[in-house]
């Protein structure tokens, strides 16, 4: 088998084994939405501005737990 086939099998096994609803919702959203996700220009600009401030040491990185909570709230249920 090739790398792509191996990856597909591994991912399928992981999906079958998970019972985490958030993970399953993320997988479902990824598979059900055929168009790529695009960010509005305003969000891209905001991110670039944030990264510039971060690189200058003006802002501190966010804790992963806070980022995860925010992303989880945005995930379609």
Gaussian input, Z-matrix of N, CA and C with variables (Angstrom, degrees):
# hf/3-21g

backbone

0 1
 N
 C     1     B1
 C     2     B2     1     A1
 N     3     B3     2     A2     1     D1
 C     4     B4     3     A3     2     D2
 C     5     B5     4     A4     3     D3
 N     6     B6     5     A5     4     D4
 C     7     B7     6     A6     5     D5
 C     8     B8     7     A7     6     D6
 N     9     B9     8     A8     7     D7
 C    10    B10     9     A9     8     D8
 C    11    B11    10    A10     9     D9
 N    12    B12    11    A11    10    D10
 C    13    B13    12    A12    11    D11
 C    14    B14    13    A13    12    D12
 N    15    B15    14    A14    13    D13
 C    16    B16    15    A15    14    D14
 C    17    B17    16    A16    15    D15
 N    18    B18    17    A17    16    D16
 C    19    B19    18    A18    17    D17
 C    20    B20    19    A19    18    D18
 N    21    B21    20    A20    19    D19
 C    22    B22    21    A21    20    D20
 C    23    B23    22    A22    21    D21
 N    24    B24    23    A23    22    D22
 C    25    B25    24    A24    23    D23
 C    26    B26    25    A25    24    D24
 N    27    B27    26    A26    25    D25
 C    28    B28    27    A27    26    D26
 C    29    B29    28    A28    27    D27
 N    30    B30    29    A29    28    D28
 C    31    B31    30    A30    29    D29
 C    32    B32    31    A31    30    D30
 N    33    B33    32    A32    31    D31
 C    34    B34    33    A33    32    D32
 C    35    B35    34    A34    33    D33
 N    36    B36    35    A35    34    D34
 C    37    B37    36    A36    35    D35
 C    38    B38    37    A37    36    D36
 N    39    B39    38    A38    37    D37
 C    40    B40    39    A39    38    D38
 C    41    B41    40    A40    39    D39
 N    42    B42    41    A41    40    D40
 C    43    B43    42    A42    41    D41
 C    44    B44    43    A43    42    D42
 N    45    B45    44    A44    43    D43
 C    46    B46    45    A45    44    D44
 C    47    B47    46    A46    45    D45
 N    48    B48    47    A47    46    D46
 C    49    B49    48    A48    47    D47
 C    50    B50    49    A49    48    D48
 N    51    B51    50    A50    49    D49
 C    52    B52    51    A51    50    D50
 C    53    B53    52    A52    51    D51
 N    54    B54    53    A53    52    D52
 C    55    B55    54    A54    53    D53
 C    56    B56    55    A55    54    D54
 N    57    B57    56    A56    55    D55
 C    58    B58    57    A57    56    D56
 C    59    B59    58    A58    57    D57
 N    60    B60    59    A59    58    D58
 C    61    B61    60    A60    59    D59
 C    62    B62    61    A61    60    D60
 N    63    B63    62    A62    61    D61
 C    64    B64    63    A63    62    D62
 C    65    B65    64    A64    63    D63
 N    66    B66    65    A65    64    D64
 C    67    B67    66    A66    65    D65
 C    68    B68    67    A67    66    D66
 N    69    B69    68    A68    67    D67
 C    70    B70    69    A69    68    D68
 C    71    B71    70    A70    69    D69
 N    72    B72    71    A71    70    D70
 C    73    B73    72    A72    71    D71
 C    74    B74    73    A73    72    D72
 N    75    B75    74    A74    73    D73
 C    76    B76    75    A75    74    D74
 C    77    B77    76    A76    75    D75
 N    78    B78    77    A77    76    D76
 C    79    B79    78    A78    77    D77
 C    80    B80    79    A79    78    D78
 N    81    B81    80    A80    79    D79
 C    82    B82    81    A81    80    D80
 C    83    B83    82    A82    81    D81
 N    84    B84    83    A83    82    D82
 C    85    B85    84    A84    83    D83
 C    86    B86    85    A85    84    D84
 N    87    B87    86    A86    85    D85
 C    88    B88    87    A87    86    D86
 C    89    B89    88    A88    87    D87
 N    90    B90    89    A89    88    D88
 C    91    B91    90    A90    89    D89
 C    92    B92    91    A91    90    D90
 N    93    B93    92    A92    91    D91
 C    94    B94    93    A93    92    D92
 C    95    B95    94    A94    93    D93
 N    96    B96    95    A95    94    D94
 C    97    B97    96    A96    95    D95
 C    98    B98    97    A97    96    D96
 N    99    B99    98    A98    97    D97
 C   100   B100    99    A99    98    D98
 C   101   B101   100   A100    99    D99
 N   102   B102   101   A101   100   D100
 C   103   B103   102   A102   101   D101
 C   104   B104   103   A103   102   D102
 N   105   B105   104   A104   103   D103
 C   106   B106   105   A105   104   D104
 C   107   B107   106   A106   105   D105
 N   108   B108   107   A107   106   D106
 C   109   B109   108   A108   107   D107
 C   110   B110   109   A109   108   D108
 N   111   B111   110   A110   109   D109
 C   112   B112   111   A111   110   D110
 C   113   B113   112   A112   111   D111
 N   114   B114   113   A113   112   D112
 C   115   B115   114   A114   113   D113
 C   116   B116   115   A115   114   D114
 N   117   B117   116   A116   115   D115
 C   118   B118   117   A117   116   D116
 C   119   B119   118   A118   117   D117
 N   120   B120   119   A119   118   D118
 C   121   B121   120   A120   119   D119
 C   122   B122   121   A121   120   D120
 N   123   B123   122   A122   121   D121
 C   124   B124   123   A123   122   D122
 C   125   B125   124   A124   123   D123
 N   126   B126   125   A125   124   D124
 C   127   B127   126   A126   125   D125
 C   128   B128   127   A127   126   D126
 N   129   B129   128   A128   127   D127
 C   130   B130   129   A129   128   D128
 C   131   B131   130   A130   129   D129
 N   132   B132   131   A131   130   D130
 C   133   B133   132   A132   131   D131
 C   134   B134   133   A133   132   D132
 N   135   B135   134   A134   133   D133
 C   136   B136   135   A135   134   D134
 C   137   B137   136   A136   135   D135
 N   138   B138   137   A137   136   D136
 C   139   B139   138   A138   137   D137
 C   140   B140   139   A139   138   D138
 N   141   B141   140   A140   139   D139
 C   142   B142   141   A141   140   D140
 C   143   B143   142   A142   141   D141
 N   144   B144   143   A143   142   D142
 C   145   B145   144   A144   143   D143
 C   146   B146   145   A145   144   D144
 N   147   B147   146   A146   145   D145
 C   148   B148   147   A147   146   D146
 C   149   B149   148   A148   147   D147
 N   150   B150   149   A149   148   D148
 C   151   B151   150   A150   149   D149
 C   152   B152   151   A151   150   D150
 N   153   B153   152   A152   151   D151
 C   154   B154   153   A153   152   D152
 C   155   B155   154   A154   153   D153
 N   156   B156   155   A155   154   D154
 C   157   B157   156   A156   155   D155
 C   158   B158   157   A157   156   D156
 N   159   B159   158   A158   157   D157
 C   160   B160   159   A159   158   D158
 C   161   B161   160   A160   159   D159
 N   162   B162   161   A161   160   D160
 C   163   B163   162   A162   161   D161
 C   164   B164   163   A163   162   D162
 N   165   B165   164   A164   163   D163
 C   166   B166   165   A165   164   D164
 C   167   B167   166   A166   165   D165
 N   168   B168   167   A167   166   D166
 C   169   B169   168   A168   167   D167
 C   170   B170   169   A169   168   D168
 N   171   B171   170   A170   169   D169
 C   172   B172   171   A171   170   D170
 C   173   B173   172   A172   171   D171
 N   174   B174   173   A173   172   D172
 C   175   B175   174   A174   173   D173
 C   176   B176   175   A175   174   D174
 N   177   B177   176   A176   175   D175
 C   178   B178   177   A177   176   D176
 C   179   B179   178   A178   177   D177
 N   180   B180   179   A179   178   D178
 C   181   B181   180   A180   179   D179
 C   182   B182   181   A181   180   D180
 N   183   B183   182   A182   181   D181
 C   184   B184   183   A183   182   D182
 C   185   B185   184   A184   183   D183
 N   186   B186   185   A185   184   D184
 C   187   B187   186   A186   185   D185
 C   188   B188   187   A187   186   D186
 N   189   B189   188   A188   187   D187
 C   190   B190   189   A189   188   D188
 C   191   B191   190   A190   189   D189
 N   192   B192   191   A191   190   D190
 C   193   B193   192   A192   191   D191
 C   194   B194   193   A193   192   D192
 N   195   B195   194   A194   193   D193
 C   196   B196   195   A195   194   D194
 C   197   B197   196   A196   195   D195
 N   198   B198   197   A197   196   D196
 C   199   B199   198   A198   197   D197
 C   200   B200   199   A199   198   D198
 N   201   B201   200   A200   199   D199
 C   202   B202   201   A201   200   D200
 C   203   B203   202   A202   201   D201
 N   204   B204   203   A203   202   D202
 C   205   B205   204   A204   203   D203
 C   206   B206   205   A205   204   D204
 N   207   B207   206   A206   205   D205
 C   208   B208   207   A207   206   D206
 C   209   B209   208   A208   207   D207
 N   210   B210   209   A209   208   D208
 C   211   B211   210   A210   209   D209
 C   212   B212   211   A211   210   D210
 N   213   B213   212   A212   211   D211
 C   214   B214   213   A213   212   D212
 C   215   B215   214   A214   213   D213
 N   216   B216   215   A215   214   D214
 C   217   B217   216   A216   215   D215
 C   218   B218   217   A217   216   D216
 N   219   B219   218   A218   217   D217
 C   220   B220   219   A219   218   D218
 C   221   B221   220   A220   219   D219
 N   222   B222   221   A221   220   D220
 C   223   B223   222   A222   221   D221
 C   224   B224   223   A223   222   D222
 N   225   B225   224   A224   223   D223
 C   226   B226   225   A225   224   D224
 C   227   B227   226   A226   225   D225
 N   228   B228   227   A227   226   D226
 C   229   B229   228   A228   227   D227
 C   230   B230   229   A229   228   D228

   B1=1.4518
   B2=1.5239
   B3=1.3262
   B4=1.4583
   B5=1.5137
   B6=1.3079
   B7=1.4638
   B8=1.5223
   B9=1.3325
   B10=1.4625
   B11=1.5255
   B12=1.3095
   B13=1.4665
   B14=1.5296
   B15=1.3275
   B16=1.4680
   B17=1.5267
   B18=1.3163
   B19=1.4683
   B20=1.5236
   B21=1.3177
   B22=1.4703
   B23=1.5262
   B24=1.3313
   B25=1.4684
   B26=1.5261
   B27=1.3302
   B28=1.4605
   B29=1.5270
   B30=1.3348
   B31=1.4634
   B32=1.5295
   B33=1.3168
   B34=1.4699
   B35=1.5291
   B36=1.3175
   B37=1.4681
   B38=1.5217
   B39=1.3340
   B40=1.4617
   B41=1.5210
   B42=1.3189
   B43=1.4657
   B44=1.5249
   B45=1.3266
   B46=1.4646
   B47=1.5235
   B48=1.3194
   B49=1.4641
   B50=1.5225
   B51=1.3286
   B52=1.4605
   B53=1.5227
   B54=1.3140
   B55=1.4641
   B56=1.5249
   B57=1.3284
   B58=1.4569
   B59=1.5270
   B60=1.3109
   B61=1.4617
   B62=1.5274
   B63=1.3126
   B64=1.4616
   B65=1.5243
   B66=1.3154
   B67=1.4671
   B68=1.5214
   B69=1.3112
   B70=1.4683
   B71=1.5213
   B72=1.3318
   B73=1.4662
   B74=1.5231
   B75=1.3145
   B76=1.4632
   B77=1.5279
   B78=1.3245
   B79=1.4674
   B80=1.5254
   B81=1.3240
   B82=1.4680
   B83=1.5202
   B84=1.3204
   B85=1.4691
   B86=1.5256
   B87=1.3249
   B88=1.4661
   B89=1.5211
   B90=1.3161
   B91=1.4651
   B92=1.5225
   B93=1.3194
   B94=1.4598
   B95=1.5180
   B96=1.3059
   B97=1.4560
   B98=1.5247
   B99=1.3264
   B100=1.4639
   B101=1.5247
   B102=1.3181
   B103=1.4603
   B104=1.5245
   B105=1.3247
   B106=1.4628
   B107=1.5196
   B108=1.3025
   B109=1.4561
   B110=1.5193
   B111=1.2995
   B112=1.4530
   B113=1.5256
   B114=1.3060
   B115=1.4506
   B116=1.5149
   B117=1.3102
   B118=1.4578
   B119=1.5370
   B120=1.3113
   B121=1.4583
   B122=1.5265
   B123=1.3296
   B124=1.4695
   B125=1.5296
   B126=1.3448
   B127=1.4620
   B128=1.5267
   B129=1.3229
   B130=1.4642
   B131=1.5249
   B132=1.3271
   B133=1.4633
   B134=1.5273
   B135=1.3276
   B136=1.4630
   B137=1.5289
   B138=1.3202
   B139=1.4570
   B140=1.5297
   B141=1.3218
   B142=1.4701
   B143=1.5255
   B144=1.3346
   B145=1.4640
   B146=1.5303
   B147=1.3309
   B148=1.4593
   B149=1.5275
   B150=1.3304
   B151=1.4610
   B152=1.5257
   B153=1.3172
   B154=1.4672
   B155=1.5290
   B156=1.3429
   B157=1.4668
   B158=1.5235
   B159=1.3313
   B160=1.4720
   B161=1.5299
   B162=1.3220
   B163=1.4620
   B164=1.5255
   B165=1.3293
   B166=1.4650
   B167=1.5325
   B168=1.3320
   B169=1.4622
   B170=1.5097
   B171=1.3258
   B172=1.4629
   B173=1.5259
   B174=1.3213
   B175=1.4617
   B176=1.5212
   B177=1.3156
   B178=1.4595
   B179=1.5304
   B180=1.3288
   B181=1.4703
   B182=1.5195
   B183=1.3050
   B184=1.4624
   B185=1.5324
   B186=1.3162
   B187=1.4637
   B188=1.5252
   B189=1.3293
   B190=1.4591
   B191=1.5273
   B192=1.3130
   B193=1.4646
   B194=1.5324
   B195=1.3257
   B196=1.4660
   B197=1.5249
   B198=1.3121
   B199=1.4680
   B200=1.5217
   B201=1.3220
   B202=1.4699
   B203=1.5283
   B204=1.3296
   B205=1.4794
   B206=1.5243
   B207=1.3246
   B208=1.4617
   B209=1.5239
   B210=1.3286
   B211=1.4645
   B212=1.5176
   B213=1.3219
   B214=1.4650
   B215=1.5203
   B216=1.3304
   B217=1.4600
   B218=1.5190
   B219=1.3590
   B220=1.4653
   B221=1.5201
   B222=1.3319
   B223=1.4617
   B224=1.5262
   B225=1.3446
   B226=1.4710
   B227=1.5259
   B228=1.2556
   B229=1.4852
   B230=1.5029
   A1=109.97
   A2=115.23
   A3=120.22
   A4=111.81
   A5=115.20
   A6=120.91
   A7=112.38
   A8=116.02
   A9=119.50
   A10=111.06
   A11=116.88
   A12=121.10
   A13=110.50
   A14=116.55
   A15=120.59
   A16=110.82
   A17=115.91
   A18=120.32
   A19=110.54
   A20=117.27
   A21=121.14
   A22=110.76
   A23=116.09
   A24=120.94
   A25=110.12
   A26=117.17
   A27=121.02
   A28=111.10
   A29=116.86
   A30=119.92
   A31=111.40
   A32=117.03
   A33=120.59
   A34=110.66
   A35=116.99
   A36=120.75
   A37=110.68
   A38=115.82
   A39=119.23
   A40=111.82
   A41=117.30
   A42=120.84
   A43=110.00
   A44=116.95
   A45=120.29
   A46=112.64
   A47=116.62
   A48=120.26
   A49=113.64
   A50=118.27
   A51=119.66
   A52=111.74
   A53=113.13
   A54=120.02
   A55=110.25
   A56=115.55
   A57=120.57
   A58=109.97
   A59=116.09
   A60=121.16
   A61=112.68
   A62=116.97
   A63=120.48
   A64=109.79
   A65=116.82
   A66=120.83
   A67=110.53
   A68=116.99
   A69=120.43
   A70=111.43
   A71=117.54
   A72=120.52
   A73=111.32
   A74=116.16
   A75=120.15
   A76=109.89
   A77=116.74
   A78=120.76
   A79=110.10
   A80=116.59
   A81=120.42
   A82=110.91
   A83=116.74
   A84=120.20
   A85=110.53
   A86=116.73
   A87=120.42
   A88=111.24
   A89=117.09
   A90=120.71
   A91=113.09
   A92=117.18
   A93=120.46
   A94=113.50
   A95=117.71
   A96=120.87
   A97=109.20
   A98=117.55
   A99=119.90
   A100=114.69
   A101=117.69
   A102=118.60
   A103=109.59
   A104=116.84
   A105=119.07
   A106=110.63
   A107=114.67
   A108=120.13
   A109=108.56
   A110=116.76
   A111=119.28
   A112=108.91
   A113=114.40
   A114=120.37
   A115=109.73
   A116=116.99
   A117=119.30
   A118=109.19
   A119=116.15
   A120=121.11
   A121=111.64
   A122=117.17
   A123=120.43
   A124=111.72
   A125=117.45
   A126=120.76
   A127=111.08
   A128=117.09
   A129=120.72
   A130=109.44
   A131=116.63
   A132=121.67
   A133=110.12
   A134=117.69
   A135=121.26
   A136=110.33
   A137=116.96
   A138=120.88
   A139=110.78
   A140=116.56
   A141=120.33
   A142=111.18
   A143=116.46
   A144=120.51
   A145=110.84
   A146=116.28
   A147=121.15
   A148=110.30
   A149=117.75
   A150=121.05
   A151=111.32
   A152=117.66
   A153=120.45
   A154=110.53
   A155=116.41
   A156=120.16
   A157=110.91
   A158=116.39
   A159=121.24
   A160=110.36
   A161=116.95
   A162=121.10
   A163=112.10
   A164=117.88
   A165=121.74
   A166=111.40
   A167=116.76
   A168=120.75
   A169=114.21
   A170=116.84
   A171=120.78
   A172=113.21
   A173=117.47
   A174=121.32
   A175=108.77
   A176=115.90
   A177=120.98
   A178=109.02
   A179=116.73
   A180=118.55
   A181=110.77
   A182=115.09
   A183=120.60
   A184=109.51
   A185=116.22
   A186=121.32
   A187=109.60
   A188=116.75
   A189=121.59
   A190=110.96
   A191=118.45
   A192=120.59
   A193=110.81
   A194=117.82
   A195=121.08
   A196=110.63
   A197=116.43
   A198=120.34
   A199=109.77
   A200=117.16
   A201=121.31
   A202=110.93
   A203=117.07
   A204=119.92
   A205=110.59
   A206=116.58
   A207=120.61
   A208=110.89
   A209=116.48
   A210=120.76
   A211=110.26
   A212=116.93
   A213=121.01
   A214=111.29
   A215=116.95
   A216=119.92
   A217=111.70
   A218=117.63
   A219=121.25
   A220=113.50
   A221=116.67
   A222=120.68
   A223=109.91
   A224=117.78
   A225=119.75
   A226=110.80
   A227=115.33
   A228=119.70
   A229=110.17
   D1=152.09
   D2=178.79
   D3=-87.94
   D4=173.56
   D5=-179.07
   D6=-60.20
   D7=-41.51
   D8=-179.08
   D9=-64.36
   D10=-44.09
   D11=178.92
   D12=-62.72
   D13=-42.86
   D14=178.44
   D15=-61.64
   D16=-41.56
   D17=179.44
   D18=-64.06
   D19=-43.28
   D20=179.48
   D21=-59.93
   D22=-44.41
   D23=-179.00
   D24=-64.80
   D25=-45.12
   D26=179.92
   D27=-61.40
   D28=-44.29
   D29=178.87
   D30=-64.56
   D31=-41.38
   D32=178.79
   D33=-61.23
   D34=-42.18
   D35=177.98
   D36=-61.47
   D37=-43.99
   D38=-179.07
   D39=-64.64
   D40=-38.86
   D41=178.33
   D42=-65.48
   D43=-42.26
   D44=179.48
   D45=-65.18
   D46=-30.44
   D47=-177.50
   D48=-84.90
   D49=-21.76
   D50=-175.14
   D51=-79.51
   D52=145.74
   D53=173.65
   D54=-120.38
   D55=4.26
   D56=-179.12
   D57=-74.62
   D58=117.42
   D59=-175.32
   D60=-63.95
   D61=-38.34
   D62=-179.94
   D63=-62.96
   D64=-45.81
   D65=178.91
   D66=-60.48
   D67=-45.22
   D68=179.88
   D69=-63.89
   D70=-36.72
   D71=177.29
   D72=-66.15
   D73=-38.62
   D74=178.69
   D75=-65.06
   D76=-44.83
   D77=178.71
   D78=-62.34
   D79=-44.76
   D80=179.80
   D81=-61.24
   D82=-43.96
   D83=179.49
   D84=-62.71
   D85=-41.32
   D86=-179.90
   D87=-64.95
   D88=-38.40
   D89=-177.76
   D90=-82.01
   D91=-26.91
   D92=-176.52
   D93=-88.04
   D94=-17.38
   D95=-176.64
   D96=-106.10
   D97=97.44
   D98=-174.18
   D99=-70.81
   D100=-20.11
   D101=-178.87
   D102=-88.39
   D103=143.61
   D104=179.26
   D105=-67.67
   D106=147.80
   D107=178.94
   D108=-74.41
   D109=132.15
   D110=177.82
   D111=-123.96
   D112=141.51
   D113=178.58
   D114=-91.02
   D115=141.60
   D116=174.18
   D117=-64.18
   D118=150.63
   D119=180.00
   D120=-54.88
   D121=-34.55
   D122=-179.70
   D123=-64.53
   D124=-37.84
   D125=178.44
   D126=-70.66
   D127=-37.86
   D128=177.31
   D129=-62.17
   D130=-45.58
   D131=179.82
   D132=-62.70
   D133=-42.87
   D134=179.50
   D135=-61.90
   D136=-41.30
   D137=178.74
   D138=-65.11
   D139=-45.00
   D140=179.05
   D141=-61.28
   D142=-41.73
   D143=177.62
   D144=-62.63
   D145=-43.10
   D146=178.60
   D147=-61.28
   D148=-45.34
   D149=-179.12
   D150=-63.36
   D151=-38.39
   D152=176.85
   D153=-62.34
   D154=-44.15
   D155=178.26
   D156=-65.20
   D157=-39.82
   D158=178.38
   D159=-62.04
   D160=-46.24
   D161=-178.98
   D162=-64.86
   D163=-27.56
   D164=176.42
   D165=-83.95
   D166=-4.05
   D167=179.59
   D168=81.96
   D169=16.56
   D170=-177.29
   D171=-85.07
   D172=-19.95
   D173=177.67
   D174=-132.28
   D175=151.54
   D176=178.69
   D177=-97.80
   D178=152.09
   D179=178.28
   D180=-65.67
   D181=152.94
   D182=179.20
   D183=-84.32
   D184=148.03
   D185=176.24
   D186=-67.48
   D187=142.07
   D188=-179.65
   D189=-57.06
   D190=-39.18
   D191=-178.20
   D192=-60.86
   D193=-37.33
   D194=178.75
   D195=-70.35
   D196=-41.39
   D197=178.12
   D198=-63.56
   D199=-44.86
   D200=-178.91
   D201=-60.81
   D202=-43.39
   D203=178.09
   D204=-59.07
   D205=-43.38
   D206=-178.21
   D207=-65.13
   D208=-44.44
   D209=179.86
   D210=-65.65
   D211=-41.34
   D212=-178.92
   D213=-62.41
   D214=-38.58
   D215=178.19
   D216=-64.76
   D217=-29.54
   D218=-178.44
   D219=-83.65
   D220=-13.64
   D221=-175.75
   D222=-70.79
   D223=130.77
   D224=177.84
   D225=-62.95
   D226=140.83
   D227=-178.34
   D228=-107.20

